[in-house]
Amino acid sequence: MENEKRIVELLAESLIKQDEMIDQQKQTNKTLYHLDERTTKVEEQMIYLNDQVTKLNLQTAENTRAILTLADRI
């Protein structure tokens, strides 16, 4: 009888711990989901910035050519 009571106590403690672990896992999943969303936003911003840098580089090249052409004429 004493052993059965102890077994029940241990099983109850085990279930409580499992519930805590499940709650922690749910919180971890939420955190990972939000992190994934933020990572996606950062990736989108990086793509946009890369496009802007490319456009600026092209504009700089055009300006450099124009300056050199103007310098040749002078």
Secondary structure, DSSP 4 states (H G I P E B T S, - for coil): -HHHHHHHHHHHHHHHHHHHHHHHHHHHHHHHHHHHHHHHHHHHHHHHHHHHHHHHHHHHHHHHHHHHHHHHH-
